[in-house]
Amino acid sequence: MIALFVVLGVVVVGVIGLKIASSILKSNDDPSYAEPTTTSSYSPTTEPTTEPSTEPSGQPTTKPTVRPTTTRPTTQAPLPTTSRSTASSTPTTNPGPSDTDLVVRNKLYKVGAMRSVNCKESKSRQSTAAGARANYKNLLACLNKAWAPMITKAGGRFRSPNVITFSGTVQSPCGAHSDTGPPFFCGTNDTIYMNLTQDVGNYNSYPQSYSKVWARMWMLHQFAHEYGHHVQNQTGILQAYARIRYERATYTQELQDSRRLELQASCFSDIFIGSNRRSYPITGQSLVQWRWLIANTIDNGNDHGAPPIHNYWALRGWNGRNPNACNTWAASAAQVK
């Protein structure tokens, strides 16, 4: 869906970019590779809103396992369990959790529901770069306040991510990226890169009031999604993903891993949005546009999840408000298409 993003470098949106990132990952093994998000096709809706459904349209309705289990997830190929050294049958030191444990049975899934931090939307509008930056600053403070106690409870040492805004081309440890592409997260320097050209352009391109509401909701979801990658980075999920993907025998398996990562980041995004829906607020036209955008994403590279699947995981986060609703790693292959 919208941008997502992980550990070892940055993947350019699309199949070719993903292949490039895969080769970087396999030759580099850098545990901070981050993929950028994709964008939605723009066509803001004026349809009246109804209460969101929790099931994707035209997709399997069986809910994924949302509580950690002692079995591996049903995927096209089992998650590798040998990414940590097992040379000795009687190791003298505790090797720590396996990569499968980190993604399927992460302690984050046991911390409980997120509480509202009474986050309110910035009064600034993204009609200018300054207005967009004011929104990023406001959201960063809210997201830090919401996620810090949960990451700490999961055994992590919380730190705030860096935020860099860009127009034109930006250089990062994960490569150079242009404002013709989406925002992205780079785990190497734990930084969210927000595309000012995109956010300001979305807001100013259409005169209708509902279009501007769409632009505001899109910026909210994009920023919270990239922050979701930061949460993965803080809890070991991002690093485990990189190692698991490195061991994959086929590109098809790598793509499925990427979809699990990206769909989880969107689910994390909507945990925050759902928890603060009354104070932000996500009601009326804001709810109409938020619902539209989560169900109308683009996944040309088959690395972020089909629109109905993205909608499904976004609504799991929105309704559940609990990380255990976002365990994409324990879901069947059909639920992460």
C-alpha positions as CSV (number, residue, x, y, z in Angstrom):
1,M,0.0,0.0,0.0
2,I,1.3,3.2,0.9
3,A,4.7,3.3,1.6
4,L,6.4,0.7,3.6
5,F,9.8,-0.1,4.1
6,V,12.5,-1.8,5.8
7,V,15.9,-2.9,6.6
8,L,18.8,-3.0,4.4
9,G,18.8,-0.3,1.8
10,V,15.9,1.1,0.0
11,V,13.9,-0.5,-2.7
12,V,12.6,1.5,-5.6
13,V,8.9,1.0,-6.0
14,G,8.2,-1.7,-8.5
15,V,9.5,-5.1,-9.4
16,I,12.8,-4.0,-10.8
17,G,13.6,-1.9,-7.7
18,L,12.7,-4.8,-5.5
19,K,15.1,-7.0,-7.4
20,I,17.8,-4.5,-7.0
21,A,17.2,-4.2,-3.2
22,S,17.2,-8.0,-3.0
23,S,20.7,-8.2,-4.5
24,I,21.9,-5.5,-2.2
25,L,20.5,-7.3,0.8
26,K,22.1,-10.6,-0.2
27,S,25.5,-9.1,-0.9
28,N,25.5,-6.7,2.0
29,D,23.4,-8.2,4.8
30,D,22.9,-4.7,6.2
31,P,20.2,-4.9,8.9
32,S,18.7,-1.6,8.2
33,Y,17.2,-1.9,4.8
34,A,14.0,0.1,4.2
35,E,11.5,-0.1,1.4
36,P,9.6,3.0,0.3
37,T,5.8,3.0,0.2
38,T,3.6,3.0,-2.8
39,T,0.9,5.5,-3.6
40,S,-2.8,5.3,-4.1
41,S,-4.6,6.1,-7.2
42,Y,-6.2,9.5,-6.5
43,S,-9.9,9.9,-6.9
44,P,-11.3,11.1,-3.5
45,T,-14.8,9.9,-2.9
46,T,-17.8,11.9,-1.8
47,E,-19.7,8.7,-0.9
48,P,-21.4,8.8,2.6
49,T,-19.5,6.7,5.1
50,T,-20.7,3.6,6.9
51,E,-19.1,1.7,9.7
52,P,-15.9,0.0,8.4
53,S,-16.1,-3.7,7.8
54,T,-13.3,-5.9,9.1
55,E,-13.2,-8.3,6.2
56,P,-11.6,-7.7,2.8
57,S,-13.9,-7.8,-0.2
58,G,-13.5,-10.7,-2.5
59,Q,-10.8,-12.3,-0.3
60,P,-10.8,-15.2,2.1
61,T,-12.7,-14.2,5.2
62,T,-10.8,-16.5,7.6
63,K,-9.1,-14.3,10.2
64,P,-5.4,-14.8,10.6
65,T,-4.0,-16.1,13.9
66,V,-3.5,-12.9,15.9
67,R,-2.0,-14.4,19.0
68,P,1.5,-15.9,19.0
69,T,1.5,-19.6,18.5
70,T,4.0,-22.4,18.8
71,T,3.7,-23.3,15.2
72,R,5.1,-21.7,12.1
73,P,2.8,-19.6,9.9
74,T,1.3,-21.1,6.9
75,T,3.3,-19.5,4.1
76,Q,4.6,-20.4,0.7
77,A,7.7,-21.5,2.4
78,P,8.4,-21.9,6.2
79,L,10.3,-19.1,7.8
80,P,14.0,-20.0,8.3
81,T,14.9,-21.0,11.8
82,T,18.7,-21.4,11.2
83,S,19.6,-17.8,10.8
84,R,21.4,-17.9,14.1
85,S,24.3,-20.2,14.7
86,T,23.4,-23.7,15.7
87,A,26.8,-25.4,15.1
88,S,27.0,-26.8,18.6
89,S,24.2,-29.0,20.1
90,T,25.2,-27.7,23.5
91,P,25.9,-24.0,23.1
92,T,27.6,-22.3,26.1
93,T,25.6,-19.1,25.7
94,N,22.0,-18.4,25.1
95,P,21.6,-17.5,21.4
96,G,18.5,-15.4,22.0
97,P,15.2,-15.6,20.1
98,S,15.3,-17.0,16.6
99,D,14.3,-14.8,13.6
100,T,11.0,-16.8,13.5
101,D,10.4,-15.9,17.2
102,L,11.1,-12.2,16.5
103,V,8.5,-11.9,13.7
104,V,5.9,-14.5,14.7
105,R,6.1,-14.4,18.5
106,N,7.4,-11.0,19.2
107,K,6.8,-9.6,22.7
108,L,5.2,-6.6,21.2
109,Y,2.1,-8.8,20.4
110,K,1.6,-9.2,24.2
111,V,1.6,-5.6,25.4
112,G,-2.1,-5.0,25.0
113,A,-4.2,-2.3,23.4
114,M,-2.8,1.2,22.7
115,R,-4.3,4.0,24.7
116,S,-5.4,7.3,23.2
117,V,-2.8,10.0,23.7
118,N,-5.5,12.6,22.8
119,C,-3.6,13.5,19.6
120,K,-5.1,16.5,17.8
121,E,-4.4,17.5,14.2
122,S,-2.1,20.4,13.7
123,K,-3.9,23.6,12.8
124,S,-1.4,24.2,10.1
125,R,-2.2,23.0,6.6
126,Q,0.2,21.4,4.1
127,S,-0.4,24.1,1.5
128,T,3.2,25.0,2.1
129,A,6.4,23.2,3.1
130,A,6.2,24.9,6.5
131,G,2.7,23.7,7.0
132,A,3.6,20.1,6.1
133,R,6.6,20.2,8.5
134,A,4.3,21.4,11.3
135,N,2.1,18.4,10.7
136,Y,5.1,16.0,10.7
137,K,6.3,17.5,14.0
138,N,2.9,17.2,15.6
139,L,2.5,13.6,14.5
140,L,6.0,12.6,15.6
141,A,5.3,13.8,19.1
142,C,1.9,12.0,19.2
143,L,3.4,8.7,17.8
144,N,6.3,8.8,20.2
145,K,3.9,9.3,23.1
146,A,1.7,6.4,21.9
147,W,4.3,3.9,21.1
148,A,7.0,4.5,23.7
149,P,5.3,2.7,26.5
150,M,4.4,-0.2,24.3
151,I,8.0,-0.7,22.9
152,T,9.4,-0.4,26.5
153,K,6.9,-3.0,27.7
154,A,7.9,-5.3,24.9
155,G,11.5,-5.1,26.2
156,G,12.9,-2.5,23.8
157,R,14.7,0.7,24.5
158,F,12.6,3.4,23.0
159,R,14.1,6.2,21.0
160,S,12.4,8.6,18.7
161,P,13.1,8.3,14.9
162,N,14.7,11.1,13.0
163,V,12.6,12.9,10.4
164,I,14.0,14.4,7.2
165,T,11.9,16.2,4.6
166,F,12.9,16.4,1.0
167,S,12.1,17.9,-2.4
168,G,14.1,17.0,-5.5
169,T,16.6,14.2,-4.6
170,V,17.6,13.2,-1.2
171,Q,20.7,11.2,-0.2
172,S,20.4,8.6,2.5
173,P,22.4,5.6,3.8
174,C,19.7,3.6,2.0
175,G,20.5,5.3,-1.3
176,A,19.4,8.3,-3.3
177,H,15.7,8.9,-3.8
178,S,13.7,11.4,-5.8
179,D,10.5,13.2,-5.0
180,T,8.9,11.4,-7.9
181,G,8.8,8.4,-5.6
182,P,7.1,7.9,-2.2
183,P,8.3,8.7,1.3
184,F,10.4,5.9,2.9
185,F,12.1,4.7,6.1
186,C,15.8,3.9,6.4
187,G,16.7,1.7,9.3
188,T,20.5,2.4,9.0
189,N,20.0,5.8,10.5
190,D,16.5,5.1,11.9
191,T,15.0,7.9,9.8
192,I,11.7,8.7,8.2
193,Y,12.0,10.6,4.9
194,M,8.9,12.5,4.1
195,N,8.3,13.8,0.5
196,L,7.3,17.4,0.7
197,T,6.6,17.6,-3.0
198,Q,4.1,14.9,-2.7
199,D,2.3,16.1,0.4
200,V,2.1,19.8,-0.6
201,G,1.3,18.9,-4.2
202,N,-1.6,16.6,-3.1
203,Y,-3.1,19.4,-1.0
204,N,-2.8,22.1,-3.7
205,S,-3.7,20.1,-6.8
206,Y,-7.4,20.0,-6.2
207,P,-9.8,22.8,-5.2
208,Q,-12.5,20.7,-3.6
209,S,-12.7,20.7,0.1
210,Y,-13.1,16.9,0.3
211,S,-9.9,16.6,-1.9
212,K,-8.0,18.5,0.7
213,V,-9.3,16.3,3.4
214,W,-8.1,13.3,1.4
215,A,-4.6,14.9,1.2
216,R,-4.6,15.4,5.0
217,M,-5.7,11.8,5.7
218,W,-3.1,10.5,3.2
219,M,-0.3,12.4,4.9
220,L,-1.4,11.1,8.3
221,H,-1.5,7.5,7.1
222,Q,1.8,7.8,5.2
223,F,3.6,9.3,8.2
224,A,2.1,6.8,10.7
225,H,3.0,3.9,8.3
226,E,6.6,4.9,8.0
227,Y,6.6,5.2,11.8
228,G,5.3,1.6,11.8
229,H,8.7,0.6,10.2
230,H,10.4,2.4,13.1
231,V,8.4,0.3,15.5
232,Q,9.5,-2.8,13.6
233,N,13.1,-1.5,13.8
234,Q,12.8,-1.0,17.6
235,T,11.5,-4.5,18.3
236,G,13.8,-6.6,16.1
237,I,11.2,-7.4,13.4
238,L,12.9,-5.4,10.7
239,Q,16.3,-7.0,11.3
240,A,14.8,-10.5,11.4
241,Y,12.9,-9.8,8.2
242,A,16.2,-8.9,6.4
243,R,17.8,-12.2,7.6
244,I,14.8,-14.3,6.7
245,R,14.5,-12.8,3.3
246,Y,18.3,-13.3,2.7
247,E,17.7,-17.1,3.1
248,R,14.9,-17.3,0.6
249,A,15.4,-19.5,-2.4
250,T,13.0,-17.7,-4.7
251,Y,12.0,-14.1,-5.5
252,T,8.4,-15.1,-5.0
253,Q,9.1,-16.0,-1.4
254,E,11.0,-12.7,-1.0
255,L,7.9,-10.8,-2.2
256,Q,5.7,-12.5,0.3
257,D,8.0,-11.5,3.1
258,S,7.9,-7.9,1.9
259,R,4.1,-7.9,1.9
260,R,4.0,-9.3,5.4
261,L,6.4,-6.4,6.5
262,E,4.5,-3.7,4.7
263,L,1.0,-4.8,5.6
264,Q,2.1,-5.0,9.3
265,A,3.4,-1.4,9.1
266,S,0.1,-0.2,7.8
267,C,-1.7,-2.2,10.5
268,F,0.5,-0.5,13.1
269,S,-0.3,2.9,11.5
270,D,-4.0,2.3,11.9
271,I,-3.6,1.1,15.5
272,F,-2.5,4.7,16.2
273,I,-5.1,6.3,14.0
274,G,-7.9,4.2,15.4
275,S,-6.8,4.8,19.0
276,N,-6.9,8.6,18.5
277,R,-9.9,8.7,16.1
278,R,-12.0,10.9,18.4
279,S,-9.5,13.5,19.3
280,Y,-7.8,13.9,15.8
281,P,-10.7,13.4,14.8
282,I,-11.5,10.8,12.1
283,T,-15.1,11.5,11.6
284,G,-17.4,12.8,8.8
285,Q,-15.5,13.5,5.6
286,S,-12.2,12.6,7.2
287,L,-13.6,9.1,7.8
288,V,-14.9,8.9,4.3
289,Q,-11.5,9.8,2.8
290,W,-9.5,7.6,5.2
291,R,-11.7,4.6,4.3
292,W,-11.3,5.3,0.6
293,L,-7.5,5.6,0.7
294,I,-6.9,2.4,2.7
295,A,-9.0,0.4,0.2
296,N,-7.5,2.0,-3.0
297,T,-3.8,1.5,-2.8
298,I,-1.5,0.5,-5.7
299,D,0.8,-2.5,-5.6
300,N,2.4,-2.7,-9.0
301,G,5.4,-4.5,-7.6
302,N,3.4,-7.1,-5.7
303,D,5.5,-6.2,-2.6
304,H,2.9,-4.3,-0.5
305,G,-0.3,-6.2,-0.7
306,A,-3.4,-6.0,-3.0
307,P,-5.9,-3.3,-2.2
308,P,-8.5,-5.6,-0.5
309,I,-5.8,-7.2,1.6
310,H,-4.3,-3.8,2.6
311,N,-7.8,-2.7,3.5
312,Y,-8.2,-5.8,5.7
313,W,-5.1,-5.3,7.7
314,A,-5.6,-1.5,8.0
315,L,-9.1,-2.2,9.5
316,R,-7.6,-4.8,11.9
317,G,-5.4,-2.1,13.3
318,W,-8.2,0.4,13.4
319,N,-10.6,-1.9,15.1
320,G,-8.3,-3.9,17.3
321,R,-5.9,-1.1,18.4
322,N,-3.6,-3.9,19.6
323,P,-0.3,-5.1,18.0
324,N,-1.6,-8.7,18.3
325,A,-4.1,-7.9,15.5
326,C,-1.2,-7.1,13.2
327,N,0.7,-10.4,13.3
328,T,0.9,-10.7,9.5
329,W,3.8,-13.2,10.0
330,A,1.3,-15.8,11.4
331,A,-1.3,-15.3,8.7
332,S,-1.8,-17.6,5.7
333,A,-0.4,-16.9,2.3
334,A,-3.9,-16.0,1.1
335,Q,-4.2,-13.2,3.7
336,V,-1.0,-11.5,2.6
337,K,-1.5,-11.5,-1.2
